[in-house]
Amino acid sequence: MSALWRNREFTLLWTSQSLSDLGGAIAQLAVPLLVLDLTGSPVKAGVVGTCALIAKLATRLPAGVLADRVDRRRAMLICDVIRLIAGIGLGVAVATGRATLALIITVAVLDAACTALFNTIEHASLRSIVPAAQLPAAVARNEARTYGTALAGPPLGGLLYGVTHALPFFGNALSYLASFAGVTLIRRPLQAEQSEPPPRHATALAEGLRFVFRNPFLRAVLIIAAPLNFALTGVLFTIVVTLQRHGVTPGVIGLTETIVGIGGLTGAFVAPALQRWLPFARLIRAICWAAAGVLVASAWLTTSVLAAVPVAVAVFLGPSCNAALFGYQAAITPDRLQGRVLSVIFLAAMSASAAAPLLAGFFVTAWGGPRTILFFAASVVVAALTASLAAGIREMEPLEETAPT
């Protein structure tokens, strides 16, 4: 792990994106607060979030194609410039009292689309700046970054918004400036040289889809990642709704996400040790079955904030699973296909998690909290069975012996 921190390019990328993620987490809290102050409508605040989510989902597959067709460094810098200008524009509008719902939605959609493209390119570039044996550790470090900024961002966003409403948006814009500087300072190429011109967009996308669905390991990743994301999102939403129906105060309900976030952050730091302790295939199987078990335990605690503790345990195991799966994916996927393969996996996982709150709302109303959580836990069993039975997982080789196929 110390060798990874001596990797100049990875350290620059990780540090600059930590600041960028922190700015994003700050704005994520400030945007709905701003919409509520301007309109007084929770529905309109939800519309902004939904528009941003739709933009992310719609951008995923095109982002994968672009990540493999264009100069990755240049594309990342363009994304940062667009997000920087949008953030400053919104901050100025808020400071001068000219912010409108249409402007907020426009900025949110631009930011979401550019972030989807940037994140896809960042993940695709890891293979170019990190040795294959260290890819799982790099993924685990990125997981720690995600959970850490998600924990720190909302409280900081609330504090800045309390000082003056425009401050969180200027802070977010400043974080994109830090991202721009970090990417600019990276010396190593972020992609391999291509001997042939890239195919057309539709052909390139079809090539990426064929590669995913013909590769036993990547097919298994799709079936493992989607149910896990679906279940964790659904269970957490179910707990929040159930606690609210039992009259638990909002402040206590808010602790659920803090507990879960701490579990994920701790798990990200423990992930490298777990990877050294168990072979990847056995580790993935153990994590999936353990996640199914602890989510079942959560069903008996739905009237208390303690229901979040089993979820935190499942999320604690998540970074180790992600590090193993995505580290191995990066090692076996040719560089020219990295973006497209990642975009397919991300789209499957995001689509499943986006549907979870809606289904959870229906099921909680019809069945109650415990049965709804058991339903989501059952979906994790699908992931666990896949991890146990799929040839692509059982036949995983040590990373030192892998080569793109």
ZASEFI-105071 format. One line per 5 residues: their letters; for each residue x, y, z of C-alpha. Coordinates in Angstrom, 1 decimal. Layout:
N
A = X Y Z  ...
This chain:
405
MSALW = 0.0 0.0 0.0  2.9 2.4 0.7  4.1 1.7 -2.8  0.7 2.9 -4.1  1.1 6.2 -2.3
RNREF = 4.5 6.7 -3.9  2.8 6.5 -7.2  2.8 10.2 -8.2  0.1 10.0 -10.8  -2.3 8.1 -8.6
TLLWT = -1.7 10.4 -5.6  -2.4 13.5 -7.8  -5.6 12.0 -9.1  -6.8 10.7 -5.8  -6.1 14.0 -3.9
SQSLS = -7.6 16.2 -6.5  -10.7 14.0 -6.8  -11.1 13.9 -3.0  -11.5 17.7 -3.1  -13.8 17.5 -6.1
DLGGA = -16.0 14.8 -4.4  -16.1 16.9 -1.2  -17.4 19.9 -3.3  -20.0 17.7 -4.9  -21.2 16.4 -1.5
IAQLA = -21.4 20.0 -0.2  -23.5 21.0 -3.2  -25.7 17.9 -3.0  -27.1 19.1 0.3  -27.2 22.8 -0.7
VPLLV = -29.2 22.4 -3.9  -32.4 21.0 -2.3  -32.1 23.5 0.5  -31.9 26.3 -2.1  -34.9 25.0 -4.0
LDLTG = -36.9 24.8 -0.8  -36.0 28.3 0.1  -36.9 29.6 -3.4  -40.1 27.6 -4.0  -41.2 26.1 -0.7
SPVKA = -42.0 22.9 -2.6  -40.5 19.5 -1.7  -41.8 18.2 -5.0  -39.8 20.7 -7.0  -36.7 19.9 -4.8
GVVGT = -37.3 16.2 -5.8  -37.6 17.2 -9.5  -34.1 18.6 -9.5  -32.7 15.4 -8.0  -34.6 13.3 -10.4
CALIA = -33.4 15.3 -13.4  -29.8 14.9 -12.3  -30.2 11.1 -11.8  -31.8 10.8 -15.3  -28.9 12.7 -16.8
KLATR = -26.4 10.4 -15.1  -28.2 7.3 -16.3  -28.6 8.7 -19.9  -24.9 9.6 -20.0  -23.5 6.3 -18.8
LPAGV = -23.2 4.4 -22.1  -22.2 7.3 -24.3  -19.6 8.2 -21.6  -18.1 4.7 -21.9  -17.8 5.1 -25.7
LADRV = -16.2 8.6 -25.4  -13.8 7.4 -22.7  -12.4 4.9 -25.3  -12.5 7.2 -28.3  -11.1 10.6 -27.1
DRRRA = -8.1 11.8 -25.3  -8.9 11.0 -21.7  -6.9 13.8 -20.1  -8.4 16.4 -22.4  -12.0 15.1 -21.8
MLICD = -11.5 15.2 -18.0  -10.2 18.8 -18.2  -13.2 19.9 -20.4  -15.6 18.3 -17.9  -13.9 20.3 -15.1
VIRLI = -14.1 23.6 -17.1  -17.8 23.1 -17.8  -18.6 22.2 -14.1  -16.4 25.1 -12.9  -18.3 27.6 -15.1
AGIGL = -21.7 26.2 -14.2  -20.8 26.3 -10.4  -19.6 29.9 -10.6  -22.7 30.9 -12.6  -25.0 29.4 -10.0
GVAVA = -23.1 30.9 -7.2  -23.3 34.4 -8.7  -27.0 33.9 -9.4  -27.7 32.9 -5.8  -25.5 35.8 -4.5
TGRAT = -27.4 38.4 -6.6  -30.9 36.9 -6.0  -31.3 35.8 -9.6  -31.4 32.1 -9.2  -34.4 30.3 -10.7
LALII = -35.6 26.8 -10.7  -34.8 26.5 -14.5  -31.2 27.6 -13.8  -30.8 25.2 -10.9  -32.0 22.3 -13.0
TVAVL = -29.7 23.2 -15.9  -26.7 23.4 -13.7  -27.6 20.1 -11.9  -28.1 18.3 -15.2  -24.8 19.7 -16.7
DAACT = -22.9 18.7 -13.5  -24.4 15.2 -13.4  -23.6 14.5 -17.1  -20.1 15.8 -16.8  -19.5 13.9 -13.5
ALFNT = -20.7 10.7 -15.1  -18.3 11.1 -18.0  -15.4 12.2 -15.7  -15.9 9.3 -13.3  -16.0 6.8 -16.1
IEHAS = -12.8 8.1 -17.6  -11.1 8.2 -14.2  -11.9 4.5 -13.5  -10.8 3.6 -17.1  -7.5 5.4 -16.6
LRSIV = -6.5 3.5 -13.4  -5.1 0.7 -15.5  -2.7 3.1 -17.2  -1.2 4.6 -14.0  -1.4 1.7 -11.5
PAAQL = 0.3 -1.7 -11.8  -2.1 -4.6 -12.2  -1.2 -6.1 -8.8  -2.1 -2.8 -7.1  -5.5 -2.2 -8.9
PAAVA = -7.6 -3.6 -6.1  -5.8 -1.4 -3.5  -6.4 1.6 -5.7  -10.1 0.8 -6.0  -10.3 0.4 -2.2
RNEAR = -8.6 3.9 -1.8  -11.2 5.4 -4.1  -13.9 3.8 -2.1  -12.5 5.4 1.1  -12.5 8.7 -0.7
TYGTA = -16.1 8.3 -1.7  -17.3 7.4 1.8  -15.1 10.0 3.5  -16.4 12.9 1.4  -20.0 11.6 1.7
LAGPP = -19.6 11.8 5.5  -17.9 15.2 5.6  -19.7 17.0 2.8  -23.3 17.3 4.0  -22.4 18.8 7.5
LGGLL = -19.9 21.2 5.8  -22.5 22.1 3.1  -25.1 22.9 5.8  -22.6 25.1 7.7  -21.6 27.0 4.5
YGVTH = -25.2 27.4 3.4  -25.9 28.9 6.8  -23.2 31.5 6.4  -24.5 32.6 3.0  -26.5 30.6 0.5
ALPFF = -24.0 31.2 -2.4  -21.0 29.9 -0.5  -21.5 26.1 -1.1  -21.7 26.7 -4.8  -18.6 28.7 -4.9
GNALS = -16.9 26.1 -2.8  -18.0 23.4 -5.3  -16.6 25.4 -8.2  -13.3 25.8 -6.3  -13.2 22.0 -6.0
YLASF = -13.4 21.6 -9.7  -10.5 24.0 -10.1  -8.5 21.7 -7.8  -9.5 18.8 -10.0  -8.4 20.6 -13.1
AGVTL = -5.0 21.3 -11.5  -4.5 17.7 -10.4  -5.3 16.3 -13.8  -3.1 18.8 -15.5  -0.1 17.8 -13.4
IRRPL = -0.4 14.1 -14.3  2.5 13.3 -16.6  1.8 9.7 -17.6  -0.6 9.0 -20.5  -4.0 8.0 -19.3
QAEQS = -4.6 5.5 -22.1  -2.6 3.2 -24.3  -1.8 4.2 -27.9  -4.3 2.8 -30.4  -2.9 1.3 -33.6
EPPPR = -6.3 1.6 -35.4  -8.8 4.4 -35.6  -11.7 4.0 -33.2  -14.9 2.6 -34.6  -18.1 4.7 -35.0
HATAL = -20.1 5.3 -31.8  -22.8 2.6 -32.4  -20.2 0.0 -33.5  -18.0 0.9 -30.5  -20.9 0.5 -28.1
AEGLR = -21.9 -2.8 -29.6  -18.2 -4.0 -29.3  -18.2 -3.1 -25.6  -21.5 -4.9 -24.9  -20.3 -8.0 -26.7
FVFRN = -17.1 -8.0 -24.7  -19.0 -7.8 -21.4  -21.6 -10.5 -22.2  -19.1 -12.9 -23.8  -16.7 -12.7 -20.8
PFLRA = -17.8 -15.1 -18.0  -16.3 -13.0 -15.2  -17.9 -9.7 -16.4  -21.3 -11.4 -16.8  -21.0 -12.5 -13.2
VLIIA = -20.0 -9.0 -12.1  -23.3 -7.6 -13.6  -25.3 -10.2 -11.7  -23.5 -9.6 -8.5  -23.3 -5.7 -8.6
APLNF = -26.9 -5.0 -9.5  -28.6 -6.9 -6.7  -26.1 -5.7 -4.1  -26.7 -2.0 -5.0  -30.4 -2.6 -5.3
ALTGV = -30.6 -4.2 -1.9  -28.5 -1.8 0.0  -30.3 1.2 -1.4  -33.7 -0.4 -0.8  -33.0 -1.5 2.8
LFTIV = -31.7 1.9 3.8  -34.7 3.6 2.4  -37.0 1.1 4.1  -35.4 1.8 7.4  -35.8 5.5 7.1
VTLQR = -39.5 5.2 6.1  -40.2 2.7 8.8  -38.6 4.8 11.5  -40.5 7.9 10.3  -43.8 5.9 10.5
HGVTP = -42.9 4.9 14.1  -42.5 8.6 15.1  -38.7 8.6 15.4  -37.3 12.2 15.3  -35.6 13.3 12.1
GVIGL = -32.3 13.9 13.9  -32.2 10.3 15.0  -33.2 9.1 11.6  -30.3 11.0 10.1  -27.9 8.9 12.2
TETIV = -28.7 5.9 10.0  -26.8 7.3 7.0  -23.9 8.3 9.3  -23.7 4.8 10.7  -23.8 3.3 7.2
GIGGL = -21.2 5.8 6.0  -18.8 5.0 8.9  -19.2 1.3 8.0  -18.2 1.9 4.4  -15.3 4.2 5.3
TGAFV = -13.9 1.6 7.8  -14.4 -1.2 5.3  -12.4 0.7 2.6  -9.4 0.9 4.9  -9.7 -2.8 5.9
APALQ = -10.2 -4.0 2.3  -6.5 -4.5 1.4  -6.0 -6.7 4.5  -9.0 -8.8 3.5  -7.7 -9.2 0.0
RWLPF = -4.3 -10.4 1.3  -6.1 -12.8 3.7  -8.4 -14.6 1.2  -8.2 -15.4 -2.5  -10.5 -13.1 -4.6
ARLIR = -13.0 -15.8 -5.5  -13.4 -17.0 -1.9  -13.5 -13.4 -0.6  -16.3 -12.4 -3.0  -18.4 -15.5 -2.1
AICWA = -17.9 -14.9 1.6  -18.9 -11.2 1.4  -22.0 -11.8 -0.6  -23.3 -14.5 1.8  -22.4 -12.4 4.8
AAGVL = -24.2 -9.4 3.3  -27.4 -11.5 2.8  -27.2 -12.7 6.4  -26.7 -9.3 8.1  -29.5 -7.8 6.0
VASAW = -31.9 -10.5 7.2  -30.9 -9.5 10.8  -31.9 -5.9 10.1  -35.5 -7.0 9.5  -36.0 -7.6 13.2
LTTSV = -34.7 -4.1 14.2  -36.8 -1.8 12.0  -38.4 0.2 14.8  -34.9 1.3 16.1  -32.0 3.2 14.5
LAAVP = -30.1 0.0 15.4  -31.5 -1.4 12.1  -28.7 0.6 10.4  -26.0 -1.4 12.1  -26.4 -4.6 10.1
VAVAV = -26.6 -2.5 6.9  -23.3 -0.8 8.0  -21.8 -4.3 8.4  -22.9 -5.1 4.8  -21.5 -1.8 3.6
FLGPS = -18.3 -2.4 5.5  -17.8 -5.5 3.3  -18.7 -3.6 0.2  -15.3 -1.9 -0.6  -13.5 -5.3 -0.4
CNAAL = -16.0 -6.8 -2.8  -15.8 -3.8 -5.2  -12.0 -3.7 -5.0  -11.8 -7.4 -5.9  -14.3 -7.1 -8.7
FGYQA = -13.3 -3.8 -10.3  -9.6 -4.4 -9.7  -9.8 -7.7 -11.6  -12.0 -6.1 -14.2  -9.4 -3.4 -14.9
AITPD = -6.7 -6.1 -15.2  -8.4 -8.3 -17.7  -10.0 -5.7 -19.9  -8.0 -4.2 -22.8  -7.4 -0.5 -22.3
RLQGR = -9.3 0.4 -25.5  -12.4 -1.1 -23.9  -12.1 0.1 -20.3  -14.6 2.9 -20.6  -17.3 0.9 -22.4
VLSVI = -17.0 -2.1 -20.0  -17.2 0.1 -17.0  -20.2 2.1 -18.4  -22.2 -1.1 -18.9  -21.5 -2.3 -15.3
FLAAM = -22.2 1.2 -13.8  -25.4 1.5 -15.7  -26.7 -1.9 -14.5  -25.8 -1.1 -10.9  -27.2 2.4 -11.0
SASAA = -30.5 1.4 -12.7  -31.1 -1.2 -10.1  -30.4 1.1 -7.2  -32.5 3.9 -8.7  -35.6 1.6 -8.8
APLLA = -35.1 0.5 -5.2  -36.7 3.5 -3.3  -39.8 3.3 -5.4  -40.3 -0.4 -4.8  -39.4 0.0 -1.2
GFFVT = -42.2 2.6 -0.8  -44.8 0.3 -2.4  -43.7 -2.8 -0.4  -43.5 -1.0 3.0  -47.1 0.2 2.4
AWGGP = -48.3 -3.3 1.5  -46.1 -5.5 3.6  -44.5 -3.4 6.4  -40.8 -2.9 7.0  -39.6 -6.3 8.1
RTILF = -41.0 -8.2 5.1  -39.7 -5.5 2.7  -36.2 -5.9 4.1  -36.4 -9.6 3.7  -37.3 -9.1 0.1
FAASV = -34.2 -7.0 -0.5  -32.1 -9.5 1.4  -33.4 -12.3 -0.9  -32.1 -10.3 -3.9  -28.6 -10.5 -2.3
VVAAL = -28.9 -14.3 -2.3  -29.0 -14.0 -6.1  -25.6 -12.3 -6.0  -24.3 -14.8 -3.5  -25.4 -17.8 -5.6
TASLA = -23.7 -16.2 -8.6  -20.5 -15.7 -6.7  -20.6 -19.3 -5.6  -21.6 -21.0 -8.9  -20.4 -18.8 -11.8
AGIRE = -17.4 -20.1 -13.6  -16.1 -16.6 -14.1  -15.7 -16.1 -10.3  -14.5 -19.7 -9.5  -11.8 -19.5 -12.1
MEPLE = -10.3 -16.1 -11.1  -6.5 -16.1 -11.3  -4.0 -14.1 -9.3  -3.7 -10.7 -10.7  0.0 -11.2 -11.6
ETAPT = -1.1 -14.0 -14.0  -3.9 -12.1 -15.7  -3.7 -10.5 -19.1  -6.4 -8.7 -21.1  -8.5 -11.2 -23.2
